[in-house]
Amino acid sequence: MLQPLTTTTPASSCLASGGATHHEYFVKHCCFTRSQKTFRGSLHFSFDDQTYSRIGRVKTRCLHHQQHTVPSITSDISDGTCQEHNDVSKATLIWRAVKLPIYSVALVPLTVGGAAAYLQTGLFSARRYIVLLVSSVLIITWLNLSNDVYDFDTGADKNKKESVVNLVGSRSEPLIAAYLSIALGFIGLSWVSLDAGSMSSLILLTCAIFCGYAYQCPPFRLSYQGLGEPLCFAAFGPFATTAFYLLLGSTSGTIFLPWTRMVLSASLLVGLTTTLILFCSHFHQVEEDIAVGKMSPLVKMGTERGSMVVKGAVFTLYSFLFALGLFRTLPITCIILCALTLPIGKLVVNFVEENHEDKGKIFMAKYYCVRLHALFGAAMTAGLVSARILGKPVSI
């Protein structure tokens, strides 16, 4: 028990009352709960009535001192606990806004489709490939910019510091850049389609772009209804991958390249890995989605069940891969090389299972999925090309 303060000086009284008032401050404010691991069980004071009344009188003499001391202490504690979230550099925010790793979703469908065409025909047009790659990057740029703009409109990106709209401080400029990108991208896709004489490819690519529009843009905004993942699967899988296969395998002598089980199966695998990126991008923003009524799959099922979905999706990916090899739908070289990506698939599953409730860490889940997507696509491409070189037969 503290001794009565009858013999203390005003300065020492300030210190004593400061300790008590600090304790009261921490009890009444959230900073105490945020720092409970540090202070729990360490602040216990016991006063008799006389001591408490004297401390009350001394408080008035220390009010000015307390007003300057307590906020500084709590500010330091708050800054320490929130440093990871508040002290993000401008360069980091710009890097996140650019989303450069996400552009693998433009590269993988094109490259896998081109490899499938090479396996089928032995043909490859570097000129078409480059034009299609630039056009695809422009389409993805439109997707990213317009998504930021329309999420800003609904309030979903209100607290998202890496939002392009928040960084630029303007809504109109990113929107203009978005639609300029899609216009240029569509011109490039149309030119290659006309050069290849494949209007069916242009129709497939138009369907893929429409899926992207319906995903985020008014009046559809189907991502707010939890339909973003099916749209993503269709756009980057069967629509885009198959269209690129037809465009890169067509010549003036072979305008109608056959639709085979091989290319359709490869497109399903590409669609699955791409959709996994989108699904995992929701983990760190569940609260924000709930606030604006965006019913993403993770809002509906919760992060724990979502982690189980990720595990099931990765298991399905490799099970489907081995089944395709068993029925000789894909070359054995594809099966072997894609199987080598199993460690990164396991990494994705383990990371999501361990961190699905940690909003700070789970942010990285989508980037682990990007690695899986890129490596799996590269392995499939190498498998298809090597099958042609080695002359391995494949069922069509």
BELZIQUI-V401837 format. One record per residue. N is the residue number from 0. PHI is phi in radians with two decimals (NA if undefined). PSI is psi in radians with two decimals (NA if undefined). BURIAL is # if it has 16 or more other ideal C-beta (glycine too) atoms within 10 Angstrom, else .. Layout:
n=<N;N>
phi=<PHI;PHI>
psi=<PSI;PSI>
burial=<BURIAL;BURIAL>
This chain:
n=<0;1;2;3;4;5;6;7;8;9;10;11;12;13;14;15;16;17;18;19;20;21;22;23;24;25;26;27;28;29;30;31;32;33;34;35;36;37;38;39;40;41;42;43;44;45;46;47;48;49;50;51;52;53;54;55;56;57;58;59;60;61;62;63;64;65;66;67;68;69;70;71;72;73;74;75;76;77;78;79;80;81;82;83;84;85;86;87;88;89;90;91;92;93;94;95;96;97;98;99;100;101;102;103;104;105;106;107;108;109;110;111;112;113;114;115;116;117;118;119;120;121;122;123;124;125;126;127;128;129;130;131;132;133;134;135;136;137;138;139;140;141;142;143;144;145;146;147;148;149;150;151;152;153;154;155;156;157;158;159;160;161;162;163;164;165;166;167;168;169;170;171;172;173;174;175;176;177;178;179;180;181;182;183;184;185;186;187;188;189;190;191;192;193;194;195;196;197;198;199;200;201;202;203;204;205;206;207;208;209;210;211;212;213;214;215;216;217;218;219;220;221;222;223;224;225;226;227;228;229;230;231;232;233;234;235;236;237;238;239;240;241;242;243;244;245;246;247;248;249;250;251;252;253;254;255;256;257;258;259;260;261;262;263;264;265;266;267;268;269;270;271;272;273;274;275;276;277;278;279;280;281;282;283;284;285;286;287;288;289;290;291;292;293;294;295;296;297;298;299;300;301;302;303;304;305;306;307;308;309;310;311;312;313;314;315;316;317;318;319;320;321;322;323;324;325;326;327;328;329;330;331;332;333;334;335;336;337;338;339;340;341;342;343;344;345;346;347;348;349;350;351;352;353;354;355;356;357;358;359;360;361;362;363;364;365;366;367;368;369;370;371;372;373;374;375;376;377;378;379;380;381;382;383;384;385;386;387;388;389;390;391;392;393;394;395>
phi=<NA;-1.24;-1.32;-0.99;-1.73;-1.20;-1.89;-1.45;-1.50;-0.97;-1.14;-1.20;-1.12;-1.07;-1.14;-1.15;-1.19;-1.07;-1.06;-1.19;-1.19;-1.04;-1.08;-1.12;-1.10;-1.16;-1.16;-1.51;-2.10;-1.16;-1.11;-1.16;-1.20;-1.25;-2.00;-1.13;-1.14;-1.48;-1.81;-1.04;1.36;-1.89;-2.01;-2.35;-2.15;-2.28;-2.18;-1.52;-1.10;-1.12;-1.08;-1.08;-1.16;-1.16;-1.08;-1.03;-1.21;-1.22;-0.95;-1.12;-1.30;-1.83;-1.04;-1.11;-1.12;-1.17;-1.09;-1.58;-1.45;-1.13;-1.03;-1.17;-1.14;-1.17;-1.12;-1.10;-1.14;-1.09;-1.11;-1.18;-1.40;-1.90;-1.02;-1.11;-1.60;-1.66;-1.72;-1.40;-1.22;-1.10;-1.10;-1.14;-1.11;-1.14;-1.06;-1.16;-1.19;-1.14;1.01;-0.98;-1.05;-1.15;-1.22;-1.08;-1.23;-1.50;-1.37;-1.16;-1.03;-1.13;-1.24;-1.14;-1.08;-1.14;-1.17;-1.13;-1.16;-1.13;-1.08;-1.35;-2.10;1.35;-1.89;-2.69;-1.86;-1.13;-1.12;-1.10;-1.06;-1.15;-1.09;-1.15;-1.13;-1.08;-1.12;-1.16;-1.08;-1.14;-1.13;-1.15;-1.06;-1.04;-1.02;-1.17;-1.19;-1.18;-1.10;-1.11;-1.13;-1.30;-1.23;-1.14;-1.08;-1.49;1.61;-1.15;-1.84;-1.01;-1.84;-1.58;-1.14;-1.51;-1.09;-1.05;-1.09;-1.19;-1.23;-1.35;1.40;-2.59;-1.61;-1.22;-1.12;-1.07;-1.20;-1.10;-1.09;-1.11;-1.36;-1.19;-1.13;-1.20;-1.13;-1.16;-1.10;-1.21;-1.08;-1.11;-1.10;-1.16;-1.09;-1.14;-1.09;-1.19;-1.12;-1.49;1.16;-2.14;-1.28;-1.11;-1.14;-1.13;-1.13;-1.08;-1.19;-1.11;-1.10;-1.12;-1.16;-1.11;-1.04;-1.14;-1.18;-1.15;-1.09;-2.24;-1.63;-1.22;-1.57;-1.35;0.83;-1.19;-1.11;-1.29;-1.77;1.43;-1.82;-1.14;-1.13;-1.04;-1.14;-1.10;-1.04;-1.17;-1.14;-1.55;-1.58;-1.02;-1.27;-1.25;-1.09;-1.16;-1.09;-1.16;-1.05;-1.18;-1.26;-1.48;-1.90;-1.72;-2.36;-1.12;-1.57;-2.29;-1.28;-1.79;-1.34;-1.21;-1.48;-1.96;-1.10;-1.09;-1.25;-1.15;-1.16;-1.08;-1.17;-1.16;-1.16;-1.11;-1.07;-1.18;-1.18;-1.19;-1.12;-1.10;-1.08;-1.09;-1.05;-1.29;-1.26;-1.52;-1.02;-1.51;-2.25;-1.07;-1.08;-1.14;-1.13;-1.08;-1.08;-1.83;1.35;-1.51;-1.56;-1.17;-0.94;-1.29;-1.16;-1.30;-1.84;1.52;-1.27;-1.16;-1.17;-1.09;-1.13;-1.22;-1.12;-1.05;-1.07;-1.15;-1.18;-1.16;-1.09;-1.11;-1.00;-1.37;-1.14;-1.13;-1.03;-1.19;-1.16;-1.12;-1.21;-1.09;-1.61;1.03;-1.35;-1.98;-1.10;-1.09;-1.11;-1.11;-1.09;-1.14;-1.21;-1.19;-1.14;-1.19;-1.55;-0.95;-1.02;-1.24;-1.10;-1.14;-1.08;-1.05;-1.07;-1.12;-1.10;-1.20;-1.07;-1.44;-2.19;-1.12;-1.68;-1.66;-1.09;-1.24;-1.42;-1.18;-0.96;-1.38;-1.04;-1.15;-1.32;-1.15;-1.17;-1.08;-1.07;-1.06;-1.03;-1.21;-1.19;-1.13;-1.13;-1.13;-1.13;-1.17;-1.06;-1.09;-1.17;-1.20;-1.16;-1.16;-1.12;-1.18;-1.14;-1.44;1.25;-1.31;-1.26;-2.51;-1.25;-1.98>
psi=<2.44;2.56;2.68;2.67;0.52;-0.45;0.09;2.70;2.87;-0.65;-0.80;-0.52;-0.67;-0.72;-0.75;-0.84;-0.54;-0.71;-0.75;-0.77;-0.59;-0.75;-0.75;-0.67;-0.77;-0.61;-0.63;-0.23;2.75;-0.34;-0.49;-0.75;-0.57;-0.41;0.42;-0.44;-0.48;-0.69;-0.16;2.21;0.09;-0.21;1.77;2.11;2.49;2.10;2.56;3.05;-0.68;-0.81;-0.76;-0.71;-0.68;-0.68;-0.67;-0.69;-0.64;-0.45;-0.69;-0.57;-0.39;0.13;-0.77;-0.73;-0.70;-0.68;-0.48;-0.47;-0.83;-0.84;-0.65;-0.68;-0.84;-0.57;-0.73;-0.72;-0.79;-0.76;-0.63;-0.69;-0.42;0.19;-0.67;-0.56;-0.54;-0.45;0.68;2.23;2.76;-0.64;-0.69;-0.73;-0.70;-0.72;-0.75;-0.63;-0.67;-0.63;0.76;-0.76;-0.50;-0.36;-0.06;-0.40;-0.28;-0.61;-0.75;-0.88;-0.69;-0.80;-0.72;-0.73;-0.73;-0.66;-0.66;-0.68;-0.68;-0.71;-0.66;-0.69;-0.34;0.22;2.57;2.19;1.88;-0.62;-0.83;-0.69;-0.77;-0.78;-0.74;-0.65;-0.83;-0.73;-0.71;-0.70;-0.69;-0.67;-0.75;-0.62;-0.74;-0.78;-0.83;-0.80;-0.80;-0.59;-0.73;-0.72;-0.85;-0.50;-0.54;-0.70;-0.67;-0.18;0.02;-0.50;0.41;-0.74;0.26;1.75;-0.50;0.10;2.36;-0.68;-0.75;-0.64;-0.75;-0.54;0.32;2.50;-0.62;-0.69;-0.85;-0.60;-0.71;-0.78;-0.63;-0.85;-0.39;-0.66;-0.80;-0.58;-0.83;-0.70;-0.72;-0.59;-0.76;-0.76;-0.69;-0.69;-0.80;-0.68;-0.73;-0.69;-0.63;-0.20;0.58;1.60;-0.44;-0.59;-0.73;-0.63;-0.77;-0.76;-0.62;-0.70;-0.68;-0.74;-0.67;-0.63;-0.72;-0.67;-0.81;-0.46;-0.71;-0.42;2.58;2.62;0.05;-1.18;0.90;-0.31;-0.47;-0.21;0.11;0.32;0.20;-0.70;-0.82;-0.68;-0.72;-0.77;-0.82;-0.72;-0.87;-0.32;-1.72;-0.69;-1.06;-0.85;-0.74;-0.70;-0.75;-0.61;-0.79;-0.68;-0.70;-0.16;0.03;2.49;-3.14;-0.43;-0.42;1.36;-0.67;1.61;2.35;2.53;2.04;2.83;-0.54;-0.89;-0.60;-0.69;-0.76;-0.66;-0.58;-0.68;-0.71;-0.76;-0.66;-0.80;-0.59;-0.75;-0.56;-0.61;-0.84;-0.77;-0.79;-0.29;-0.21;-0.27;-0.74;-0.01;0.52;-0.81;-0.73;-0.69;-0.72;-0.71;-0.56;0.13;0.40;1.88;1.19;2.82;-0.64;-0.45;-0.68;-0.68;-0.31;2.81;-0.54;-0.84;-0.54;-0.66;-0.57;-0.61;-0.73;-0.78;-0.76;-0.63;-0.75;-0.70;-0.73;-0.69;-0.89;-0.52;-0.76;-0.69;-0.85;-0.57;-0.70;-0.63;-0.68;-0.68;0.15;0.54;-0.61;2.62;2.66;-0.49;-0.63;-0.76;-0.79;-0.84;-0.69;-0.54;-0.42;-0.23;0.07;-0.69;-0.69;-0.57;-0.73;-0.63;-0.74;-0.84;-0.85;-0.73;-0.77;-0.71;-0.68;-0.43;0.25;-0.37;-0.14;1.79;-0.57;-0.75;-0.64;-0.22;-0.56;-0.12;-0.73;-0.52;-0.53;-0.65;-0.59;-0.72;-0.79;-0.80;-0.83;-0.79;-0.71;-0.73;-0.71;-0.71;-0.71;-0.70;-0.84;-0.64;-0.71;-0.75;-0.78;-0.53;-0.65;-0.76;-0.71;-0.17;0.52;2.25;2.65;2.47;2.41;NA>
burial=<.;.;.;.;#;.;.;#;.;.;.;.;#;#;.;#;#;#;.;#;#;#;.;.;#;#;.;.;.;.;#;#;.;#;#;.;.;.;#;.;.;.;.;.;.;.;.;.;.;.;#;.;.;#;#;.;.;#;#;.;.;#;.;.;.;#;.;.;#;#;.;.;.;#;.;.;#;#;.;.;.;.;.;.;.;.;.;.;.;.;.;.;#;.;.;#;#;.;#;.;#;#;#;#;#;#;#;#;#;#;#;#;#;#;#;#;#;#;#;#;#;.;.;.;#;.;.;#;#;.;#;#;#;.;#;#;#;#;#;#;#;#;#;#;#;#;#;#;#;#;#;#;.;.;.;#;#;.;.;#;.;#;#;#;#;#;#;.;.;.;.;.;.;#;#;.;#;#;.;.;#;#;.;.;#;#;.;#;#;.;.;#;#;.;.;#;.;#;.;#;#;#;.;#;#;#;.;#;#;#;#;#;#;#;#;#;#;.;.;.;#;#;#;#;.;#;#;#;#;.;#;#;#;#;#;#;#;#;#;#;#;#;#;#;#;#;#;#;#;#;.;.;.;.;.;.;#;.;.;#;.;#;#;#;#;#;#;#;#;#;#;#;#;#;#;#;#;#;#;#;#;#;#;#;#;#;.;#;#;.;.;.;.;#;.;#;#;#;#;.;.;.;#;.;.;#;#;.;#;#;#;.;#;#;.;.;#;#;.;#;#;.;.;#;#;.;.;.;#;#;#;.;#;#;#;.;#;#;.;.;#;.;.;#;#;.;.;#;#;.;#;#;.;.;#;#;.;.;.;.;.;#;#;.;#;#;.;#;#;#;#;#;#;#;#;#;#;#;#;#;#;#;#;#;#;#;#;#;.;.;.;.;.;#;.;.>
